[in-house]
Amino acid sequence: MEWFFQYIIFLAETVTVVLAIVVVLLFIIVQRKKSAPQGALEIKDITVEYQDIKETMQLSIMDEAEAKQFHKTQKKIKKQEQKKAKQAQKNNASKKEQDTDIENKSPAQKPMCYVLSFNGSVDAHEVEDLRQEVTAVLAVIKPDDKVLLKLESPGGVVHGYGLAASQLMRFKQRNIHLTAMVDKVAASGGYMMACTANQIIAAPFAIVGSIGVVAQIPNFHRLLKKNEIDVELQTAGQFKRTLTMFGENTEEGRQKFQQELEETHLLFKDFVAQNRPILNIDDVATGEHWFALQAQEKGLVDEIGTSDDYILSQLDNYKIIAVKYQRRRKISDRLAKNVVSGVEKLFFRNSRTIY
């Protein structure tokens, strides 16, 4: 039996060592996760991508002779650009040697056009990524540069979209030209963001407007009362709670809640009116939404067009840079997003409603 006890002791020691190693490894992994950045900026020059699309379309409508001439012209242009770039490098080198103003821009250098994308949800959690992107652009932007925002959002919580609009106001405070481009929808909080731009461009059937405030609260008081269930709610302050889900709502509470909605709506209207003074705010702040073709007549939109068309129109004068803060997602978050996306696709595929 002695060998058996020795084996048990050896096994216990081995298990103890293995557990100690596992604990140390888990501690290291947890610490790395805590210290690891939550995300990173992705900077991509999309000028070439759009230029290739433009050239492909141009070549598709040319005959053989025109295509040959087009290629010759493009080669000449590229040689000239390379020559200018080399000359610019020499000029910059000589300027540094002479200790002159290094901020002087070479004639061959195009200004930058930074493209941001915001695809907002109801809780506006994307505003943190937007904050990172705006901060990054403002750190390097020059007076001749501009910013394009590809905006898609049906709106959501007031404080979230209020902060998102405030982030975009940072461009206006620096006198940076901002263009908001709406391909599908920029309503309610989404339009609050759009109105901060110098220019709003929307696709013909994009939905804009919905300058209003809505709140909906279910109430289970009668169901609880029927089942003889009491809910105690203690407050200090007359209007610490107005409408509740479980208690019996009072007329006084309803009136106070309505008053708060009206005050929020007034702030919304004032914000839009300040940023788009051409609007008749009482005419458009009814909570209604419009297609862009109708919204243009009311002054909610400046131009009709898609984001791709507008970016293509900027290729000759700007270098197009896409800026995206890519947050590290947990596997559970990615799986949840895929499930929600699948449910939405299934719902809309079976839906017969047309907007």
N, C-alpha and C positions, 0 to 999 in steps of 0.2 A: 504493500500500500504506500510505502515511502515514495516510490517513483511517481505515483499518482499525485501526491501532494506537491511534489517538486514541479510536476507538469502544470498543475493549477497555478502555482506561484509564478512560473515562467509565463504562462498565458496571461495572467493578470498584469505582469510587468509590461508585456508586449502591448496589450490593449491600452495601458496607461500611456506608454510612449506614443502610440499611434494617435490617441485622442489629443495628447498635448500638441503634436504636430498639426493635427487638423484645426485645433483652436487657434494656433499661431497663424496658419494660412488664412483662416476665416477673418482674423483680426486685420491682417495685411490687406485682404481684398476689400473689406469694409472701409478701411482708411483710404485706400486708393479711390474708391467710389466717391467718398466724401470730398477728396481733394481734386478729383477730376472735374474739368470744366463741364457745365451743363450743355454747352453747344459751341459752335464755331461759325465764324463768318465765311460764307462762300462767295468769292468774287469771280465773276465770269464775263469775259469780253464777248458779247453776243453780236458785235458788229459784223464779223465774218459770216456768222450763221445767217443773218438777215441779208447780207450782201450776196451770198450764194443763192438764196431764194430769188432775189431780185434779178440776178444775172441769168439764172435758169429760165425764168419766165421771159426775159428779154430774148434769149436765144431761141426759145420755142416758137416765136412768131417771126423769126428771121429766115430768109433763104440762105443758101450756101455762101454766096458772095458777101452778103451782109454780115453773116456770122464770122467769116474770115476777117473782114474789116474791123469788126467788134473786138476780136481777140488781139489784133494789132494795136488798136487804140488802148485796150486795157494794159497791154505790156508796156506801152509808152508811159501810161499814167503811173504804173507801179515803179518803173525806173525813175521817173521824176520824183516820186515820193521817197524812194530810197536815197536819191541824191540829196533831197532836201533834209532828210533825217540825218545823213552824214554831216552835212553842212551845219545843221543845228547842234550836233554834238561838238563840232569844232568851235562853234561860236560860244557854246556854254563853257567849254574848257578854257577859252581865252578870257571869258568874263570872270571865271573863278580866279584865274591868275592875276587879273587886274583888280580883283576884289570889288567888282561892281555888283549891282543889284541882281541877285540870282533869281529874283521873282519875275524878271522880264520874260515874257513868253515868246518862243520862237514862232515865226509865221507859219511853219509847217505843222505845228502842233494843234490839233483840233481840240475844242473844249469838250468836256465830258457831259454825258447825259446818263445819269444814274437811274436805273429802273428798280423800283421796289414793288413787292406784291403783298397784298393783304387780303386773305380769304377768311372773313370773320365769322365766328359762331355766336350764339346767344350770350354766352358768358364772357365773350371778348378776351379769352385768355391769350389770344395771339398778340395782344398789345405789348407784352414783354419782348417778343421777338422784334416787333416794330420799333420799340425803344432802342434796341441794340443797333438796328439798321440805320435809324435816323442819326444816332450818335456817331456811328462810323462815318457816314457820309459828311456830316458837318465837320468832322475832324480834318477832312482833306479838300472840301469843295472850294472852288474859286468863283469869283464874281460872274464869269462868263458861262459857268456850268449851269445845268438845270436838272430837275428831278421829275421823273414820271412815276406815278403811283397807279398800278393796276389794282383796282379796288372791287371787291365782291363781298357784299354783306347785306343781309336783310335787317340788321339792327339787333339790339339786345339790351342788356342791363345798362342803366344810365351812367353809373360811375365808371364802368369799363370803357364805353364808347366816348364818354367825356374825356377820359385820359388819353385815348387814341387820338382824338381830335387835338388835344393839347400837344401831343408829340408832333403832329404835323404843323401846328402853329409855330414850332421852332424854326421852320424854314421861312415862314413869313417874317418872323422877327429878325432874321438875318438877310432879308431882301433876296431870298433865293426863289427863283421861279419854279412853281410846282404845278404840274398838270395831273389831274385825276382822270383816269380812263376807266369807264364802266362798260363791261361787255354784257353783263347779265342783270345785276341788281345792286343798287346802293340806296337803300331805303332806311328811314328812321335814323338810328345811330350811324348807319352806313352813309346816309346823306349828310349827317353832321360832320363826318370826316371829309366828305367830298367838297363841302362848301368852303373849307379852308384853302382850297387850291385857287391859283390865279385863273385857271381854265378848267372847265369840265367837259370832257368828250365822252359821249355814250353811244353805244350801238342802237340802231333804230328801235328795237323792241326791248331794250333794257328797261327795267323798272326803277324809277327814282321817285323821291318825295317821301310820303308818309311822315310828315312833320307833325307828330302827335305823340301821346303817351298812353300806354295801356297797362292795366294791372288786373290780374284775375286771381281770386283766392277761394278755394273750396271751403265749405263750412259743414262740419259733421255734427253740429250741436244737437239737432233733432234726432239723429240716429243714436247718439250717445244717451240722450234723455230717454228715448224709447227703451233702451236696454239698461236703464238706471245706472249709468256710468257718469260720475262727476269728474270734472276737470277744474282744478283750482289754479288760478293765475293771480299772482300777487305782483303789483306794480307800485312804484313810487313816482309820481308825476302824472298829471291828468291824462296826457296823451302819449304815455310811454307805449301803449298798445292801442290801436284804433280798431282795425278789423282783425279777427283771429280765426284760426281754423277749427278750434274745438269749443270755444266759449260762445255765449249768446251775444251777437253783435247788436249794438245800440244805434239808434238814429244819429246820436251825437258823434259816435265813432265813424259812421258812414260819411257824415258831412266833413269831418276833419280829414278823412282819407281822400275825399274828393278835392278838398282844398289843397292838399299836398300834391295831387296830380296836376291841378291847375297851375300851381307855382312852378312845378318842374317843366310844364309845357311852356310857360312864359319864359323861363330861362333858355329853353330850346329855341324858341322863336327869336329872342333877342340875339342869341349867338349866330343864327343863320342870317338875320337881318344885318348884323355888323359885318359879316364876311361877304355877303352878296347884297349890297345896298340897292341893286337894280330891281330886286324882287318887290312885289306887293305882298308883304309877308302875311297879311290877313287873308289874302286870296288863296295862298298855297299852304298855309299852316292849319289845314282842316283835318289832317290825318289821312287824307286821300293820297293815293299814288298814281302815277301816270307812266305811260310808255314814253321813251325819250323824245319821239317825234312830237308828242303833245307837250312834254315838259319844256322843250326848247321854246315854244310859243310863250310859255309862262315865265321864262328866264331862269329856270332851274338848271338848264343845260346850255352850254355855249355852242357846241358843234356836234354834228352827228357823224359817227364813224367808229371803227373798231380799233382796239389797241394795236393790233399788228399793222394796220394801215398807217397809223400815226408814227409808229417806230420806224417803218420803212421810209417815211417822209423826212426823217431826221438823219438818215445815213450820210448824206453829203456834207452835212455841217457839224456833226457830232460823232464822237466815239461812244458807243452804247455799252454801258457796263451794268450788268445785273448784280444786285447786292441782296443776299439772302442769309439770314441768321438761321442756321440749321440746328435745331435742338435735338439732343440725344433722346430717343424715345425708348421706354421700357417695352419689353416683348409683350407684356399684358396690354399696354396702351395701343400697340400696333394691332394686336388681335382684336381688341374692342373696336378700334376704328374700322377694321375690315368688316366686322360683323354689322356695325351700324350702316356702313356703305352698302353692304349687300341687301339689308332690309330696305333702305331707301330706294335702291334700284328696283327691287321687287315691287314695292308699293307704287312707284311712279309708272312702272311698266304696265301694271294692272289698272291704273287710274285712267278714267275717261275724261277727267277735267282738263280743259285747255285754258291757259292764261294768255 
